[in-house]
Amino acid sequence: MPVRTTPWTAAAIALVAVVTCTVTAVPASAAPPTSGSACPAGPLSIRALQSGCTTSGGTVRLADGRTFAVPARGESVVALSVAAPGAEEAPEVVVTNTGRGGVAVRVGESWHGAPTAVREQRASGATRSATTSAAASTKCTSTAYTRNAYRWTGTVRWYHNAAGAPSSAAQTAVQRAASAWTGTVSSCSRTVTSTAANAFAGTTKQAYNVTIAGGCSANNGSSVVGWGYLPVGTLGVTCVWFDQDGVAKEADQRYNTKYAWSTASTCTGTRYDVQAVATHEWGHLYGLGHVATGTGQVMEKSMGPCALGSRTLGRGDMVGIAAIY
């Protein structure tokens, strides 16, 4: 599900403001593409996608500045994040390349793109989330969770690009966050078993495929966690690539170096806890979406400074991960 901070309205990427895709004019001398024809080169406009043109590449640009490399035919990519209190976050984006049916783009709850592709995705619900919620609203009583349309069928092998990391301890904090959702998970006087699994494959200089604007560039088969600038208000972004059967293939993460971070067991001031924020983003990676503010879960839409309590899962988080794995 980007992680954002500062002043606006606390809401996470999958829900807040309605964003539309940029419409790029087609030169008068160029005939618009037709259904089944190849899409034009360069950034793809809504007009081009609405024609039903087909592509195995290219880029979709949103009005908020995010860009998404069109995934391979039969695959989707989703961008998810978390925001800090008061931060307005861009909505969740899913880009699906159906092949012959063209490309469908979901921004929040609004669909754009090829009519056939949009109809297919709406009918199948393949890129939409299913939510379970409960009236209780405390960490250990609420069973709220949101399940996204993908899961991993094997171990997530991931690398850490430490360039820009706040300290050498950040890597350990991310490792702990990755494992908070796996195996025997105990919290709130309850225990669940999750078959989600990850394996740290080492450090790398390889780039992570999350853009500075919080979009997703082309995937390359390696899952990489890294550090770099993101838009103001966004703490971190996770991009996940998955196939038409909902099987996740790669996930990259980017954490915002515009903000101060902490890895200590105690925390004061305006620093954000690496392990807590990373636990939220790994929840997205494994297939969980956001839940409503006030439910007390790690997967709430925003997270404040020094939120050490979010290093451990709430009851809804546990119910959700057990439901997927």
Sequence and secondary structure as in RCSB ss.txt:
>XXXX:A:sequence
MPVRTTPWTAAAIALVAVVTCTVTAVPASAAPPTSGSACPAGPLSIRALQSGCTTSGGTVRLADGRTFAVPARGE
SVVALSVAAPGAEEAPEVVVTNTGRGGVAVRVGESWHGAPTAVREQRASGATRSATTSAAASTKCTSTAYTRNAY
RWTGTVRWYHNAAGAPSSAAQTAVQRAASAWTGTVSSCSRTVTSTAANAFAGTTKQAYNVTIAGGCSANNGSSVV
GWGYLPVGTLGVTCVWFDQDGVAKEADQRYNTKYAWSTASTCTGTRYDVQAVATHEWGHLYGLGHVATGTGQVME
KSMGPCALGSRTLGRGDMVGIAAIY
>XXXX:A:secstr
  BB SSS  B TTTSS   B      TTS    TTSB  SSEE HHHHHTT B SS EEEBTTS EEE   TTE
EEEEEEEE TT B    EEEEE STT EEEEETTEEEE HHHHHHHHHH TTS EEE  S  STTT   EEE S 
B SS EEEEE  TT S THHHHHHHHHHHTTSEEEEETTEEEEE   EEEEEE     SB TTS B    S EEE
EEE   TTEEEEEEEEEETT BEEEEEEEEETTS EE SSS  TT EEHHHHHHHHHHHHHTB  B TTS  TTB
SB  TT GGGGS  HHHHHHHHHH 
